[in-house]
Amino acid sequence: MATVKDFRNDVRPNWCPGCGDFSVQASIQRALAALGKEPHEVAVISGIGCSGRISGYVNTYGFHGVHGRSLPTAQGVKLANRNLTVIASGGDGDGFGIGLNHFMHAVRRNMDITYIVMDNQIYGLTKGQHSPTSAHGFTAKTTPSGNIENALVPSQVALAAGIGFLAQGFSSEVNQLVSLIEQAIQYKGFSLVNVFSPCVTYNKINTYDFFRDNVFNLEQLEDYDATDYLTAQRAITEHNGLVTGVIYRNDNKVAYEDQIPGYEETPVAQANLELSEDVFAAALKEYA
Amino acid sequence: MLDQLSWKVGGQQGEGVESTGETFAVALNRQGYYVYSFRHFSSRIKGGHSNDKVRVSLKRFRASTDYTDVLLAFDQETIDLNVGEVRNGGIVIADEKFKPTAPDNVRLFVIPLTKIAEECGSAIMKNMVSLGASACALGLPVDIFTEVIEERFRRKGQKVVDQNMEAIQRGYDYMKELGGADPEFALKPADGTKRLFMMGNDALGLGALAAGVRVMPAYPITPASDVMEYLIKKLPKVGGVVVQTEDEIAAMTMTIGAAYGGARALTCTSGPGLALMMEAIGLSGMTETPTVIIDTQRGGPSTGLPTKQEQSDFLAALFGTHGEIPKIVLTPATPEECFYVVGDAFNLAEQYQCPVIIMTDLQLSLSKQSTDILDHKAVKIDRGLIASEEEATAAQSHGEFNRYALTESGVSARTFPGMKGGIHKVTGVEHAENGRPAEGAPNRQNMMDKRLGKLKDVEIPGSVVRTGDENADVVLVGIGANHGSIAEATGTLRAEGYKVAHVHLHAILPFPTHALQQAIAGAKKVVVVENNATGQIKHLMSFFGVQHPDVVSLLRYNGQPFLPSEIHDEIKGML
């Protein structure tokens, strides 16, 4: 059985020392090992940005594509091989800026994919512009007089779009994060783990201390019922999105690939591509 | 008696014009005639003039005519807009309901189409009445419709079948009483040869099925949507899936994901969608992920002319991606070629691990025509270089499979996620042999040479096909659906004693410079026939080093396809 070590390779991440993304990487590796996955059974698909590099740092199959498109790419991978554990990953700019459209539709489509977002409220790799999750008033290179746009609250958007599994973590709380990622991977359908992952270089506002002081861990609540939609919505609203833990889960949803008419259990990637005489003859008949 | 004739039905969009034309065309195709139909329609659902022109012949033609023998009109607008092309003494059949009028040089037959239909059971059947009247005018027996009507209405019960057949018979009888059966318009009988009746889009869909496509992410757009709609019906039968994505960017990146995952994945679009896909097409080239993209061209730029003919995406397809990648662009000309080209495209995509764009145009995509019986056994599946588990394990560096190993051919073996020993990284960033980002200068150069080198000396077999006189004075160079009109014009010119040849391009990337150079050698003049305003193919010829002192363009970009007679007249004027 594979161990955490098997999910490591010899690449040194090009993240800044102290970057929150290190914890996310370690958590993914620990979660995969804990779930008994083998490295070759997993594909990590990422977009562009600091966080997008993660597909290169975990020892699994990895695909680092174009900005904002990790989700459609990941869905393609899943369609080709439904046996794979597919993890899509990226940042807040990648996922909720350029890629928000795909996020909404990935939620709607509900393929069995886990989406892990490293949300640092800023564009890091392009050196410090405001992101869709930057707060109103936030100052950055592109908002020198303060952000006049309102922040997008990923958990709220995900819930509104009808997500089946929604969790949030914090880079400082690795044990919790590992557990959240494990649960998300185990969930049969589209799951989001949005991680508050501070950028120590460009974001001087949303720091580790900021999150320590402001994040509310739902696990503190004894009677929190994550299966209740309105409870989840209230928790997000009351804390302005700054909650951690499993916020919502709906186990009654059926994954996309389990609803495709005629879709076989055998992965498409292993299918016999020869067309049968019957199917072809019947197809020709329509044009006779 | 006639060897061929041209029949047209017109009315308001949504009035059954298309189904009337289709029933007529299918019935005649089954008799063994060559049938070619072209639909004129607008980008709206209901209302607005539309028509379906059907050419019927004992010889194969793949283009429309510039005249009409019989015009079937459901409204006065149809007569007003189309009577100009009805030949002298030609027939116009119109519904009594709108009190039709027509000029004196044509013979107008006013038939109570709607009234007879109502008597048969429903006004909808005016189409059938009109088909009966047409059959009478052309000396065709009504029973050529029996089979088609039965198949079409069987589900609705025998009564409906009988009512429709009665409507056809009544239309036939009414026309006969009016004296509409004229031996001059009678069609010579056909030999009963079995052929299919399909449009390019049908053939592409069927070709995709034969080529082993299992995943098709696509976004609807005219005139490409049929391919997707066809595969939505068919892929479940082979365990595959069509996803209607949120946009074309998702369609293309999902196609890449599925191809990387090990499937044969296809997407289909038209100009505006192709533009959106460009960044991802670059990713496909950079990551050496084999993808196939069908671009059914329509009028551009921007939303342009969504329902009209144009061939103006060539430069976009060849040069639209930023940076430099290997890419293949195939350009079929007939439904038969549309069918076989999909298999070829996948084989090439997987052999060379790059994107392949199949370009058709609205005329080829949507014109239904008699098509030779297709053979799926002739579609061979070659998935290119794929490493086994043992090979992958052996070819590792830093614990990862060398997916981008530098080889002499530039092609390196693939592995798919799920395979033990095949773990590697894929990235759109410049990378080393094991797929990890690497921006060092020597590596960059090697990798660029590897990718671009894959297609350096490749010329796609059959890229250039030449027919006509060996020592031609004029060579016509064409692409896509213009094949039909050019071939016919060339035939007429040769029959008139002119020395002309037709050179058709079936692939434009890698550009077949050598073959094209040979094909035009010796001609006094080269005329490049294409449906765009700037002469894109002509520019490509010179860009890719095809040399000739006298190359001119014959262009049409008003949304209408070329007619054979127009090409004929233009060339004659040049001779």
Interface residues (C-beta under 8 A of the other chain):
Chain A: N9 D10 V11 E38 P39 H40 E41 V42 A43 I45 R53 S55 G56 N59 T60 Y61 G62 F63 H64 G65 V66 R69 L71 P72 T73 A74 Q75 G76 V77 K78 L79 A80 N81 N83 L84 N101 H102 M104 H105 R109 I260 P261 G262 Y263 E264 T266 P267 V268 A269 Q270 A271 L273 E274 L275 V279 F280 A283 L284 Y287 A288
Chain B: R30 K194 L196 F197 M198 D202 L206 L209 A210 A211 G212 R214 V215 P217 K234 L235 P236 K237 V238 G239 G240 V241 V243 T245 E246 D247 I249 A250 A251 T253 M254 T255 I256 G257 A258 A259 Y260 G261 G262 A263 R264 A265 E279 A280 L283 T287 T371 I373 L374 H376 V379 I381 H398 G399 E400 F416 P417 G418 M419 K420 G421 G422 I423 H424 K425 V426 T427 G428 V429 G435 R436 P437
